[in-house]
Amino acid sequence: MAATDQPRSTLPAATTDGTRTRDLCAYPRVSRYKGYGDPAVASSYRCTRR
């Protein structure tokens, strides 16, 4: 299986107006802000255990 064929561990999500994005993490992980970057952009977050 090629790297691009790997299943995603998150699902992309956005507000209805598209101003904020976030990845939805598989339970029991939650999305946490990394502490830097734009808080409105999904790449500023990572999936972690509670």
C-alpha positions in Angstrom: 0.0 0.0 0.0 1.5 3.4 -1.0 1.7 6.2 1.6 -1.1 8.1 -0.2 -3.4 5.0 0.1 -3.1 5.1 3.9 -6.4 5.7 5.7 -6.7 9.1 7.3 -6.6 9.1 11.1 -8.6 12.4 11.1 -11.6 13.9 9.3 -11.4 17.5 8.1 -14.1 19.8 9.4 -14.9 23.5 9.0 -17.4 26.0 10.3 -20.3 26.7 7.9 -18.8 30.1 6.9 -15.4 28.5 6.3 -13.5 30.8 8.6 -12.2 28.0 10.9 -11.0 24.5 10.2 -10.2 21.6 12.5 -9.5 17.9 12.1 -11.8 15.6 14.0 -9.8 12.9 15.8 -10.8 9.3 16.3 -11.9 8.6 19.9 -10.3 8.6 22.4 -8.0 11.3 20.9 -9.0 15.0 21.0 -7.8 18.0 19.0 -5.4 20.2 21.0 -3.8 23.5 20.0 0.0 23.2 19.5 0.6 26.6 21.1 1.7 28.4 18.0 0.2 29.2 14.6 -3.2 30.5 13.6 -5.8 29.1 16.0 -8.4 29.2 13.2 -6.4 26.7 11.0 -6.4 22.9 11.5 -2.6 22.7 11.0 -2.2 24.5 14.4 -3.8 21.5 16.2 -2.8 17.9 16.7 -4.6 14.8 17.9 -3.6 13.8 21.4 -4.9 11.5 24.2 -6.9 13.3 26.9 
